[in-house]
Amino acid sequence: EVLAAEQVVGVILAPADPGDATISDLIDLGIPVVAFDRSVDDPRADAVFADNVHAARVAAEHLINGGCQSIGFVAGRVEIQTGADRLAGYREVMESHALPVAIAYGEFRLDAAYHATKRLLADHPALDCIIVANNLMAIGALRALREAGRRVPEDIAMVSIDDPPWADLVDPPLTTL
């Protein structure tokens, strides 16, 4: 309502709810909508997003090519397209290499990822690699790894999907996509 009242010429948004009726309402008013990071249900809206399935595939293949055999995945919220796609890419690669999946859900939140990483380490003590589904969760994962005495990359390899500006501040720099 505010955007329509302000007579904006267009809206760029990252939708939390792809079926939100207010998106269609904007389009009905002649206001172009471009969604990023996730698509929306209204086919009249344009969308720009990363190939999240491919990103998770690349992360898993990178670790496997580096010799990893036990790769854990700190997943985001799977009811969100980004989270579902990244989890699907991880599962696809693990299954294609006949490797076991090890998943804990971090909800795309720092504290949840911290606890998810602790669960992964407790449930899979031989874990030699971890993929984290976004940059905010990577902070929680790094904290949990440090508390467990697991050094990155000496004791456990880690890849984060998203490219946070702080990744090169970690020593050695964090591998990111």
N, C-alpha and C positions, 0 to 999 in steps of 0.2 A: 504493500500500500504506500509506503514511504517512497519507494523508488518510482512508482507510477506518479505520485503526487509531485515529485521533483522533476518529472518529465525527462528522465535519463534517456540517453540515446541508445543504450545497451547495457547489459548486465553480464559480468563474468563471475561465475560462482563455482565453488567446490561443494556440491550438494551432499548433505548428510542423508537426505531422503530422496532417492531418485524419482519417487512417485508423488512428490509434494505438489499439490494442486496449484499452489501459488506460482510455480514455474510456468505452467500452462496459462495461468491468468495473465502473466506478463506478456507472453507471446500473443495471446488474444488481443492485448492492447496495442500490438504492433511493436513491442520492445524486443529486439533480438536478444537471445540468451545463448551464451557459450559456457558450457560446463567444462571444468578442467579437473583432472585427477579421477573423475568418475563420470559415467554417462548418466543421462536422465531418461525417464520413460517416454517423455513427449518427443516424438521423432522430428519435430520442427526445430528443436534446439540442436545446435552444433556441439561437438565435444572434442576436446583435445586431452589425450592422456597417454601415459607411458605404457609400453607393452610389459605389464607386470608379470605375466606368466614367463615371458622370455627372460626378464631380469632374474627371477628366482632360478630358472634353468641355468643361466650363466653362472650365478653364484655357486650352485651345487656342482656343476661341471668343473669349475675352477678349483674347488676344494678336492674333488675326486681326482682330478689330474695332478694335484699336489700330493696325493697319497692318502687322503683321508678315507677312513672306512666307516666311521661312526659319526654321522653328522646330525646334530640337533637343529631344530627350527623353532625360533620364538616367533609365533604367528601373531598377526593382528586380529582385528575383529572380522570374522568370516562372513558376517551379514553385510559387510561393506565390500563392494566390488574389488577394491585394491587388495584387501586382506584375502579374499577368496582366491583371487588370481595368483597372488604370490605363493599361497599355500599349494595351489594346484601345480604350479611350476616345480616347486620343491618335490612334491609327491611323485610327479611324472618322472623326474630324473632318478630319484631313489629307486622307484620300481623298475625302471629300465636297466639299472645296474644291479638289481636284486639285492639292494642294501635295505636294512631295516629303517623305518621312519621313527623319529623321536620328536614329538611335537608337544609344546606347551604354549598356552595362549597368554599373550601379553597385552592384548586389548588396545594396542597402539599407545600405551601409557608407560611412563618411566617406572613407576612403582610396581605396576602389574608385570612388567618385563623383568624386573629384579626378582620377583617371586617366581615367575615362570622359569627363569634361568636356574634358580636354586632347585626347583623341582626337576628340571632336566638333568642337572648334575647328580641329584640324589637317585633318580630313577635309572640313569644311564652313566654309571661311574667311569666307563671306558670311553666316554665321548671324547673325540679328538678334534672335532670341529663344530662350529655353530654358525648358523645364518640367522640374522635378526632382520625382521621384516620392515623396520623403518629406523630412522636416525634417532628419534627420541627414545625408543626402546633400547637402542644400542647403549645408551648411557646406563640404564638400569642393568643391562646384561654385563657390562664392564664392571660395574660395582659388585655384582654377585660373583663374578669370576675372581675379582681381586680378593674378596672376603674368603673365597674358597681356596685361595692360594694358587690359583691357576693363572699363569702369566700368558698373555697374548703377545706374540705367537709361539713362544717357546713350549708351553704346555698344551695350548689349545689354539687352533686357528679360528679366526672370526671374520665374517664378511657381513657388512650391513647394506641393506638395500635402501637407497636414497644417498645423497652425497652431502652430508652435513659440512658446514664451513669449518667445524672444529676437528674434523677427521685427521688433518695433518698435525694437530697439536699432540696427539697420542704418539708415544714413542715406543716402537716404530709406528709410522702412520697407519691408521686403520684402512683396510681394504674396503672400498665402497663401490656401489653401482649407482 
